Amino acid sequence: MTMDTVRRLAAQIKKVGRNRIRILDQKKAKEAATHEDVKKLISDGVIKVAPVKGRHKKEKPKKKRKARRGPGKKKGTPKARLHPKEAWIKRIRALRKFLNELVGKGSVDKALKRTLYLKIKGGHFKGKRMFLNYLKDMNLLNEKAEAEKRTEKVEEETERAKAGTATAKVKKAEEAKQDKSKKSTDKDEAKK
C-alpha cells in the first residue's frame, strides 16, 4: 500500500486532516494491506496524530453587543424607521387603554364607550391629546364625577387619619394607666 493511502486511511480512522498524520516507521506502513492493518499500526504507535498548530486561546465569554442605535447610526426619518403598521398598533392600543381607564373612572359613560371605540378604530384620533380635546369639545367628559371621586378619596383619607389618631390617643391613655398601676404595685411591694 502506498504511503498516501496509509495516510488517508489513518486520517479517516482518527478523524483528522491528512497533514496531521505522522508515520514513524515507513517500512511497516508500506507492508500494511488493509484498513485493519492501519488500525493496528495506530494502536502500536507507528502512526501518530500531530497536535494542532497555532495558539490555543482560551475562549472568552462573548460580550453582549450593544444595540448601536444612537443618532450617528440613524438613517431615515422616524416614520421610515418605524413600520407603519407597528405605529398604528402602538397608537390604537394606547387609545383603547386610555378609553378603558376613562370608563373605569366614570368620566365617560359606558353607553358611549362603543361609539368612541369605533371612532378610535376608524382612525379618527391621532393621539390621546386629540381624543381628550374631542371629549371636552363634545361635552362627553363627566368632570363632576371625577371631582366627586377625588373629594370622596380625600374625605376617606381624613377620616382614616382621624380614626388613627383617636385610636392612638386611646392606646396611649391605656398604656399610661397600666404604667401607673405597675408603679403603684412596685412601691407597695417596696414598702412591705
Order of alpha helices (4+ residues) and beta strands (2+ residues): alpha-beta-alpha-alpha-beta-alpha-alpha-alpha-alpha-alpha
